[in-house]
Amino acid sequence: MSHAVAEAVAGRFPQHLLGQHAQVGDETLTIARDGLLEVARFLKSDPAMAFDMPIDVTAVDYLDYPDHVGPRIHVVVHLYSTSKKHRVRLHVPVDLGDCQVPSLYPVWRGTEWFEREVWDMYGVRFTGHPDLRRILLYEGFVGHPLRKDYPLRGYQPLVPVAHLDDRAEDPKLKNVDLNPRPVEGAR
Amino acid sequence: MRGAQLEHVPHTPDGFGFQDDPLHSSTMTLNMGPSHPAMHGTVKMTLELDGETIRDLDIDIGYLHRGFEIMCEQATWTQVLPYTDRLNYVSSFCNNVGYCLAVEKLLDIDVTPRCKWIRMIACEVARIADHLTAISAGALELGAFTPMLYGMKAREELYALTEMLCGARLTTAYTRIGGLRWDLPEGFEERWRHCERSLAENLADVDTMLTRNRIFVDRMAGTGVIGPELAVELGFTGPFLRSTGFEYDVRKAHPYLLYDQVDFDIPLGHKGDNYDRFLVRFEEVGQSVKIINQCFKRIEPGPVNIDDWRIVLPPKDQVYNTIEGMIAHFKLIMEGIQVPAGEVYGYTEAANGELGFYIVSSGVGRPYRLHCRPPCFALMQGLKGMMLNRQLADIIPTFDTINMVGGEIDR
């Protein structure tokens, strides 16, 4: 049952399929980055595939992995079909020099936060993502901590306190009273 | 000094940026959180309000981020277990079982039937505790204090039961890869009977106070509405997805342990609003009780651990008296379980939805990569869509029925 997905993708997009395996029953396809959106749209819209639920988007850094060949970072996408009850895992290898992948947000809106987390932790840019900001860490954090070459010990620089003048330029804060009335009796 | 400052204080509304708009209808930015009394969990929401209508909403999570995934990469496969307790700390058993099932899937082993029944009992106890928390904390935040006390009373009985099983109320770390820490203690079933009675009494009280309470229903019904198609596309699972009428429960769709051998129903809502989610959770508590009773009926004596010293620790008399036992113990503690190289995605139905563990092993005693897919992460990303152009007060019940747990979403 589960090999149907690999066969369908191999038959339709042989140029995008870089490899496949089905260890312990988890069907896995390695997809070239340039073909990702095309394959994703096919997986969602084809009635025999019908992958309507994005389960997870994450990444793996294969820097220290024994006998690993090819790009260091793989973006890993898990999909589930609620009608066919089958799952698939997509691997998308990304070169560190050109660390970006097309965002799956146009296909499944549910990948939005998961992609933000991958950007946060691995520094993979998702082109076409509507709001690619850090999610678990804060703006001003240096580095992407789940990469294997990120040091386990060390200090992050302190984040400067936003100056009132900077806040005044922020359109979101235009109604905020930047000069609050002093409290009676306060020094 | 004070006088000089006072000159800058705007005395007319013009100073607040209202001059272009004589009706004073500009929006107001409101920061809600990170520590807000009506929100359990540390999360910050920046709201753009037009009167009481939400025009924009930015959710800022990560206040409880502690690097769960990178910590797991430094620990042996067994040492990861206590970290999983801290994901959804209200229902730790579900996390323990989810993690162990994922590693066991990669090891390609099957645990003993007694172990499976006990794991199911533990999971369902945790699910009841989680649903009770969601229901009673939700009621509390809508101003109903007493149902919270009844809910917590029932939950405390369950935590006492948990403590009897593993010695801790929240941080259980009860399962092991290939089995359990130990078998059920004596008198456990009688204790569960006691819990069941107390649960029934307290739930009846909560039911009386909430289910037909006009104020409660007015706050819950018709708020936080979402349709099944959008919910699926956003990756919603668990009681939240089922409240929209969409039937997806991992225990039924892809049975693990022995869920295919017990008889239970999946409660479904039909409107996808907060009230439906309250009812779904309430009904699921009853179904979990039903599952636990069946487990106690079906469970038979037998070993709880598999007989493979490469995976589970040998019995202590073997460790102290035989060289084989000694070496197996030493290797397991020092080097960890040797999990074959490869990758696996293990998924279970935790209290909040599908809890997944994506694990990459390089064939040594530590995970090469461990990623947790927390169910409330997907739920929280849908909150903005559900709340736009709704009232500020609707955030509270919707956030409650999402049942965000900081330990799980922030990892």
Interface residues (C-beta under 8 A of the other chain):
Chain A: Q23 V24 D26 T28 D52 M53 P54 I55 D56 T58 V60 D61 D64 Y65 P66 V76 H78 T82 K85 R87 R89 W108 R109 G110 T111 E112 W113 F114 M121 R134 I135 L136 L137 Y138 P145 L146 L152 K172 L173 K174 N175 V176 D177 N179 R181 P182
Chain B: R2 Q5 L6 H8 V9 P10 F16 G17 S26 T27 M28 T29 T46 E48 I61 G62 H65 G67 E69 I70 Q74 K105 L106 D108 L230 V232 E233 L234 G235 F236 F246 Y248 A253 H254 A341 G342 E343 V344 Y345 Y347 E354 G356 Y358 V360 S362 G363 Y368 R369 H371 R373 F377 A378 M380 Q381 G382 D410 R411
